[in-house]
Amino acid sequence: MVTTAVQVGSLSLKNPVLAASGTFGFGREMAQYQDLSRLGGICSKGLTLRPRAGNPPPRVAETSCGMLNSVGLQNPGLDVFLRDELPFMRQQGCAVIVNVAGHSTDEYCEMCRRLDQTPVDAIELNLSCPNVREGCMLIGSDARQIESLIRQVKQETRKPVWAKLTPNVTSIGDMALAAQRGGADAIVLINTLLGLAIDYRTRRPILGNNTGGLSGPAIKPVALRMVAEVSQMVDLPLIGVGGIMNGQDAIEFLIAGASAIEIGTASLIRPTACTDILEEMTALAQADGVTDLAEYRGTLRLWGY
Ligand SMILES: Cc1cc2nc3c(=O)[nH]c(=O)nc-3n(C[C@H](O)[C@H](O)[C@H](O)COP(=O)(O)O)c2cc1C
């Protein structure tokens, strides 16, 4: 038997496998393929205060070893989520993490204030959003904005606040340190990498939004490097995400320093990916003589020079 329970700060998870935001909806459609109580938790589709229609189609494009998406935060808004989706999520017997997006500090703060009064387990801040009050610069690419946003949000809620960072920055370590200074309870690495797909015949971008976010196996080495780098720099729990397709990938993220992992694109290919990957992790651990998945965390043996 392999112990699978892990801690992410104050939050206890029955296992380290979480469904990544935007690839699992609110769990409803995925429940027909697997028993969701087997998951560590579900990160909701990214929510905004008001409903959003999202970007013009096409919104997804296949690429080598991955995909681009430009969904553009289509979502029903916080009110509809709280009324129609949260009760369902809460009944599934796994942790409920709400992914929050905003276009101003006020929007993030209001959402966190309202979520504080609900039975969610943690709030995951999607920091890959432009701040319309600050010249539309991505919040997550400005250390000053990351720190200030998290500090303000933390005053609105006692729920654990996870900072989900964008990899589209010069120094991920600086962004992680800013999140730590702001008071984040955990850091989630990584969101998608900005990319472009072109149809050579029409000479047009394939996505209706021109650019989109790259995910899937293509980004795994970038995500692993960022988790390993940040784990040397901050004291917070890390959650690794990016291109995890099987149990071996997942264990590599634990070794790099993650306490838990999220599965995104893999669920779009194989709806049972999350539960399959958990089974693969425990089978690999057992074969390795590892009795507790948490034993893998942060055991990367870097080469010395
Ligand atoms: C179709 C799609 C929609 C996504 N929507 C969100 C979202 O709403 N909020 C968010 O923080 N991340 C979103 N993501 C990013 C994923 O949660 C994840 O960070 C990223 O895809 C990397 O993991 P993966 O390679 O396992 O997919 C989305 C990804 C995809 C593919």
The ligand as a Gaussian input file, in Angstrom:
#p B3LYP/6-31G(d) Opt

LIG

0 1
 C       -8.715000      24.798000     -22.923000
 C       -7.960000      25.344000     -21.743000
 C       -8.560000      26.276000     -20.899000
 C       -7.873000      26.790000     -19.789000
 N       -8.490000      27.682000     -18.949000
 C       -7.832000      28.123000     -17.842000
 C       -8.487000      28.997000     -16.912000
 O       -9.658000      29.342000     -17.066000
 N       -7.761000      29.450000     -15.836000
 C       -6.460000      29.053000     -15.625000
 O       -5.849000      29.472000     -14.641000
 N       -5.827000      28.210000     -16.470000
 C       -6.488000      27.742000     -17.571000
 N       -5.851000      26.874000     -18.431000
 C       -4.447000      26.462000     -18.146000
 C       -4.387000      25.090000     -17.463000
 O       -5.063000      25.078000     -16.238000
 C       -2.915000      24.652000     -17.274000
 O       -2.260000      25.575000     -16.424000
 C       -2.147000      24.581000     -18.587000
 O       -2.968000      24.074000     -19.627000
 C       -0.881000      23.707000     -18.484000
 O       -1.200000      22.393000     -18.116000
 P       -1.387000      21.173000     -19.172000
 O       -0.198000      21.197000     -20.079000
 O       -1.520000      19.947000     -18.332000
 O       -2.654000      21.478000     -19.933000
 C       -6.535000      26.356000     -19.546000
 C       -5.940000      25.417000     -20.404000
 C       -6.631000      24.897000     -21.481000
 C       -5.955000      23.878000     -22.369000

